[in-house]
Amino acid sequence: MKKSHKRMVVITVPVIVTLILFGGLLALILPAAGSLEKRNLAYADAPKPSCDFSKFSGHEVDEAALEATGREYRILPPGSMYTEDYNPRRVNLDVNDEGIVISVWCG
């Protein structure tokens, strides 16, 4: 085999292996992203439940009352991280450092 052919094989094989591995990784990641998008679209088409939870504003979180609504909820302290997937049935409560609800929103 000529020297230039050996060099080409040495360079080509790692490139091909890298492309195969990258393609496999994409095959794992893309379906998960697509399912989240489909779920968000399903929520977008669904009828919107009422989101009047203003009675919680200005008070300490009452988890028993939240559970009684039958809705999914999350309590968000200052600076907390949360997912931004859209779920109109979920109630989000922003609380201050003292645990007082400062805003309520659905999604």
Contacts in CASP RR format, 6 or more apart in sequence:
PFRMAT RR
TARGET T0000
AUTHOR 0000-0000-0000
METHOD contacts of the structure
MODEL  1
MKKSHKRMVVITVPVIVTLILFGGLLALILPAAGSLEKRNLAYADAPKPS
CDFSKFSGHEVDEAALEATGREYRILPPGSMYTEDYNPRRVNLDVNDEGI
VISVWCG
1 9 0 8 1.000
36 85 0 8 1.000
39 85 0 8 1.000
40 85 0 8 1.000
40 86 0 8 1.000
43 86 0 8 1.000
43 87 0 8 1.000
43 88 0 8 1.000
44 86 0 8 1.000
46 88 0 8 1.000
48 88 0 8 1.000
49 71 0 8 1.000
49 88 0 8 1.000
49 89 0 8 1.000
49 106 0 8 1.000
51 88 0 8 1.000
51 91 0 8 1.000
51 105 0 8 1.000
51 106 0 8 1.000
51 107 0 8 1.000
53 69 0 8 1.000
53 91 0 8 1.000
53 93 0 8 1.000
53 104 0 8 1.000
53 106 0 8 1.000
54 104 0 8 1.000
56 62 0 8 1.000
56 65 0 8 1.000
56 66 0 8 1.000
56 93 0 8 1.000
56 101 0 8 1.000
56 104 0 8 1.000
57 101 0 8 1.000
57 102 0 8 1.000
57 103 0 8 1.000
57 104 0 8 1.000
58 100 0 8 1.000
58 101 0 8 1.000
58 102 0 8 1.000
59 100 0 8 1.000
59 101 0 8 1.000
60 99 0 8 1.000
60 100 0 8 1.000
60 101 0 8 1.000
61 75 0 8 1.000
61 93 0 8 1.000
61 95 0 8 1.000
61 99 0 8 1.000
61 101 0 8 1.000
66 73 0 8 1.000
66 91 0 8 1.000
66 93 0 8 1.000
69 91 0 8 1.000
71 89 0 8 1.000
71 90 0 8 1.000
71 91 0 8 1.000
72 87 0 8 1.000
72 89 0 8 1.000
72 90 0 8 1.000
72 91 0 8 1.000
73 90 0 8 1.000
73 91 0 8 1.000
73 92 0 8 1.000
73 93 0 8 1.000
74 82 0 8 1.000
74 90 0 8 1.000
74 91 0 8 1.000
74 92 0 8 1.000
74 93 0 8 1.000
75 93 0 8 1.000
75 95 0 8 1.000
76 82 0 8 1.000
76 92 0 8 1.000
76 93 0 8 1.000
76 94 0 8 1.000
76 95 0 8 1.000
77 95 0 8 1.000
77 97 0 8 1.000
77 99 0 8 1.000
78 95 0 8 1.000
78 96 0 8 1.000
78 97 0 8 1.000
82 92 0 8 1.000
86 107 0 8 1.000
87 107 0 8 1.000
88 106 0 8 1.000
88 107 0 8 1.000
89 106 0 8 1.000
89 107 0 8 1.000
90 106 0 8 1.000
90 107 0 8 1.000
91 104 0 8 1.000
91 105 0 8 1.000
91 106 0 8 1.000
92 104 0 8 1.000
92 105 0 8 1.000
92 106 0 8 1.000
92 107 0 8 1.000
93 101 0 8 1.000
93 103 0 8 1.000
93 104 0 8 1.000
94 101 0 8 1.000
94 102 0 8 1.000
94 103 0 8 1.000
94 104 0 8 1.000
94 105 0 8 1.000
95 101 0 8 1.000
95 102 0 8 1.000
96 102 0 8 1.000
END
